[in-house]
């Protein structure tokens, strides 16, 4: 078992960085401490050698 996805709140100017790591944007842009952010998620897959 484990977690199915990772989620973070990225500053808009950093979206490209996180996208290059496999995150995808979700939802609307929002303000956090005066800085525009957007949530991003990435599906997590278990290691191929994991035991069920």
C-alpha positions, 0 to 999 in steps of 0.5 A: 500500500502507501500513498497514491499521489504527492501534492504541492502548492507551487509558486507560479514561476516554479510550475515548469520546474515541478512539471519537469519532475512529473507534476501536473497542475490542478485547480485554479491559481490562488494567492498565498502570502501575496504570491500566486500559487497553483496546486500540482500533483504527481502519481506515485508508483511503488518500487518494482521490487516491493512486496504486496 
